[in-house]
Amino acid sequence: MLELKLLHHWTTSTCYTISMKPAFQMIWRNKVPAIGFTHYFVMNTMLALSALHIAKFKPDQREYFTTQGVIFHQRALREVAHILPNVTPDNCAATYIFAILTCVIATAKMRDGVDTMMSDHSGLSEWMFSFRGVRSILASAQSMEVTGPIAAIFFAGIKKIQKRDETPVSRHLYLVELYQFLEDQAPKDPEVAPIYVTAVDELNKTYTAIFDPLRSSFEPAEVFFWLFQISDEFITLLAEKRTVPIIIFSYFLVLAKRMELNWWMEGWTSAVMSAIYSYIGHEYQPFLQWPIEQTGWVP
């Protein structure tokens, strides 16, 4: 009966929290479960997220449903392991759904364990690498003819990424101080300085898109585009807890704050900012001032 309870919760509640667009919400409610009946790793990932959703709002049952969420997701990971190295037109849509939901699950779980994020060597980088799976699947799927009910979501994402990358941008006003910080720090570590600049250039594209005054709304995925585009080298440097990439990441939190209407992001940015501020040395804390102000966190 647990699976039925979680599936019911998916179709009546959780499915509406993945996208803000009503048309896409209907796909997550009606079409994705049908794919899950054919590809069990999709169904188990859905049930995992549904369990975490219930755990969030039922404190008295939090431990039980959190454990069930982990169990269902681990089951999905085992099932999909042999598929990911060989994405085909038949399983492309299913793996894409799996990747998206896994990113949401990773974010929800990281929020609950954020107090150990800066002490755990793998915490932050492991979360960021979960988004690389989406990029890998997108790259594979772009060479295939994606069809079916997920095509609308898939191609909407592709078009937004292409528009983001093709639109000429100048340095965004909000990032001027960050660029200056990179220039000041470059002589101290010249070998990795270009990696940092490239990461901020990608962040600049996302800032330009999200803070466009002509836009009234955006999809959650658009905030995460930066995580799809940054290099593995940058993530490795961040995993090493180097100061410069940590400060760069704090500017990403300003974008993430705009997503806290989603239950799986609620309180996330303040918790991460608190962990960063506590970890970073006093010498560099002033460089966190603007992200702190924008996220509303109080030191």
C-alpha positions in Angstrom: 0.0 0.0 0.0 2.9 2.4 0.5 3.6 2.6 -3.2 -0.1 3.4 -3.9 0.0 6.1 -1.2 3.1 7.7 -2.7 1.8 7.5 -6.2 -1.5 9.2 -5.1 0.5 11.9 -3.4 2.6 12.3 -6.6 -0.5 12.9 -8.8 -2.3 15.1 -6.3 0.6 17.2 -5.0 4.2 16.5 -5.8 3.8 16.7 -9.6 2.9 20.4 -9.3 6.1 21.3 -7.6 8.5 20.4 -10.5 7.4 23.2 -12.9 5.5 26.4 -12.7 3.9 26.0 -16.1 0.4 24.5 -16.0 1.0 22.6 -19.3 4.2 21.1 -17.9 2.5 20.3 -14.6 -0.1 18.2 -16.5 2.8 16.3 -18.2 4.3 15.5 -14.8 0.9 14.5 -13.4 -0.5 12.4 -16.3 2.3 11.4 -18.6 5.3 10.8 -16.4 3.6 8.1 -14.3 2.7 6.2 -17.6 6.4 6.2 -18.5 7.1 5.0 -15.0 5.0 1.9 -15.6 7.3 1.0 -18.5 10.6 2.2 -17.0 10.6 1.2 -13.3 13.6 3.5 -12.5 11.3 6.4 -13.3 8.5 5.2 -11.1 10.9 4.5 -8.2 12.4 8.0 -8.6 8.9 9.5 -8.5 8.0 7.6 -5.4 11.3 8.7 -3.8 10.5 12.3 -4.3 6.9 11.9 -3.2 8.2 10.3 0.0 10.5 13.2 0.7 7.7 15.6 0.0 5.5 14.0 2.6 8.5 13.9 5.0 8.9 17.7 4.7 5.3 18.4 5.8 4.7 15.6 8.3 7.3 16.1 11.1 5.9 13.2 13.1 6.5 10.8 10.2 9.6 12.5 8.8 12.1 9.8 9.7 10.0 7.0 8.2 9.3 8.8 4.9 12.8 10.1 4.5 14.1 6.6 4.9 11.6 5.3 2.3 12.6 8.1 -0.1 16.2 7.0 0.2 15.3 3.3 -0.4 13.2 4.0 -3.5 15.9 6.3 -5.0 18.7 3.7 -4.3 16.5 1.2 -6.1 16.1 3.5 -9.1 19.9 4.1 -9.2 20.6 0.4 -9.3 18.0 -0.1 -12.1 19.3 2.8 -14.2 23.0 2.1 -13.8 23.2 -0.2 -16.8 21.1 2.1 -19.0 22.9 5.4 -18.6 26.1 4.3 -20.5 23.8 3.5 -23.5 21.1 6.1 -23.9 18.9 5.2 -26.9 15.8 6.8 -28.5 13.7 4.2 -26.6 14.9 5.2 -23.1 16.1 8.8 -23.7 12.9 10.4 -22.3 12.9 8.1 -19.3 16.5 8.8 -18.5 15.9 12.6 -18.9 13.0 12.4 -16.4 15.2 10.4 -14.0 18.0 13.0 -14.2 15.6 15.9 -13.5 14.0 14.2 -10.5 17.4 13.1 -9.2 18.5 16.7 -9.2 15.4 17.7 -7.2 16.0 14.8 -4.8 19.7 15.7 -4.4 18.7 19.3 -3.6 16.1 18.3 -1.0 18.5 15.9 0.7 21.4 18.4 0.6 19.1 21.0 2.4 18.6 18.5 5.2 22.3 17.8 5.5 23.6 21.3 4.8 25.2 21.6 8.3 27.9 19.1 7.2 28.3 20.5 3.7 31.5 22.3 4.3 33.0 19.6 6.5 32.1 16.8 4.2 34.6 16.7 1.3 32.0 15.2 -1.1 28.8 17.0 -0.1 28.7 20.1 -2.3 30.6 18.7 -5.2 28.5 15.5 -5.2 25.4 17.7 -5.3 26.8 19.7 -8.2 27.9 16.6 -10.1 24.3 15.3 -10.0 23.4 18.1 -12.4 26.1 16.9 -14.7 24.0 13.9 -15.4 21.3 16.1 -16.9 23.9 17.7 -19.2 25.2 14.4 -20.3 21.8 13.1 -21.1 20.9 16.3 -22.9 24.0 15.9 -25.0 23.1 12.3 -25.9 19.4 13.2 -26.6 20.2 16.1 -28.8 21.5 13.7 -31.4 18.3 11.6 -31.2 14.7 12.3 -32.3 13.0 12.7 -28.9 9.3 12.1 -29.2 6.4 11.5 -26.9 4.9 13.5 -24.1 8.3 14.6 -22.7 9.4 16.2 -25.9 7.8 19.5 -25.0 9.7 19.8 -21.7 12.9 18.5 -23.3 12.9 20.9 -26.3 11.8 23.9 -24.1 14.9 23.3 -22.1 17.1 23.0 -25.1 15.7 26.2 -26.6 16.3 28.2 -23.4 19.9 27.0 -23.1 20.5 27.9 -26.8 19.0 31.3 -26.3 21.0 31.8 -23.1 24.3 30.9 -24.8 23.6 32.8 -28.1 22.4 36.1 -26.6 25.2 38.7 -26.5 25.8 39.8 -23.0 28.0 42.4 -21.2 29.1 42.1 -17.6 26.0 42.3 -15.5 25.9 45.1 -13.0 25.4 42.7 -10.1 28.6 40.9 -11.0 31.0 43.8 -11.5 32.4 43.5 -8.0 32.9 39.7 -8.4 34.8 40.2 -11.7 37.0 42.8 -9.9 37.6 40.3 -7.1 38.8 37.7 -9.7 41.2 40.2 -11.2 42.6 41.0 -7.8 43.0 37.3 -6.9 44.4 36.1 -10.3 48.1 36.8 -9.4 47.8 34.6 -6.4 46.8 31.5 -8.4 47.3 32.2 -12.1 47.0 28.6 -13.2 43.4 28.3 -12.2 42.3 31.9 -12.7 40.9 31.3 -16.2 38.7 28.5 -14.8 37.2 31.0 -12.4 36.6 33.6 -15.1 34.9 31.0 -17.3 32.6 30.0 -14.4 31.6 33.6 -13.8 31.1 34.2 -17.5 28.6 31.4 -17.4 27.0 32.8 -14.3 26.8 36.1 -16.0 24.7 34.6 -18.8 22.2 33.2 -16.2 22.1 36.5 -14.3 21.3 38.3 -17.6 18.5 35.9 -18.4 16.9 35.7 -14.9 17.1 39.4 -14.1 15.8 40.5 -17.5 13.3 43.3 -16.6 11.1 42.3 -19.5 10.5 38.8 -17.9 7.8 38.2 -15.3 8.6 34.5 -14.6 11.1 31.7 -15.2 11.3 28.0 -14.9 13.4 26.5 -12.0 15.6 24.7 -14.5 16.8 28.1 -15.8 18.5 28.8 -12.5 20.3 25.5 -12.7 21.6 26.1 -16.2 24.8 27.4 -14.7 25.5 24.1 -13.0 25.1 22.4 -16.4 27.7 24.6 -18.1 30.5 25.0 -15.6 33.6 22.9 -16.0 34.5 19.7 -14.0 37.7 21.6 -13.1 35.7 24.3 -11.3 33.7 21.7 -9.4 36.9 20.0 -8.3 38.3 23.3 -7.0 35.1 23.9 -5.2 35.3 20.4 -3.7 38.7 21.3 -2.4 37.1 24.2 -0.5 39.2 26.9 -2.2 38.1 30.4 -1.3 37.6 31.9 -4.7 35.1 29.2 -6.0 33.3 29.3 -2.7 32.7 33.0 -3.1 31.6 32.5 -6.8 29.2 29.9 -5.6 27.7 32.4 -3.1 26.6 34.5 -6.0 24.8 31.5 -7.4 22.8 31.4 -4.2 21.3 34.8 -5.1 19.6 33.1 -8.1 18.7 30.0 -6.0 16.9 32.2 -3.5 14.4 33.1 -6.2 13.3 29.4 -6.2 12.4 29.0 -2.6 8.7 28.9 -3.4 9.5 25.2 -4.1 9.4 23.0 -1.0 12.6 21.3 -2.0 14.4 24.6 -2.0 12.8 26.2 1.1 15.4 27.5 3.5 18.2 26.1 1.3 20.0 29.3 0.4 20.2 30.7 3.9 21.4 27.3 5.3 24.2 27.1 2.6 25.1 30.8 3.1 25.5 30.2 6.8 27.7 27.2 6.2 29.9 29.2 3.8 30.2 32.2 6.1 31.2 30.0 9.0 33.8 28.2 6.9 35.4 31.0 5.1 38.1 33.1 6.8 37.5 36.6 8.2 39.7 38.1 5.6 37.2 37.1 2.8 33.9 37.4 4.6 33.4 41.0 3.3 33.3 39.6 -0.2 30.1 37.8 0.8 28.3 41.0 1.7 26.3 41.4 -1.4 25.1 37.8 -1.7 24.3 37.9 2.0 22.1 41.0 1.5 20.3 39.5 -1.5 19.6 36.1 0.1 18.3 37.8 3.3 20.5 35.7 5.6 21.7 37.4 8.8 25.2 36.6 10.1 
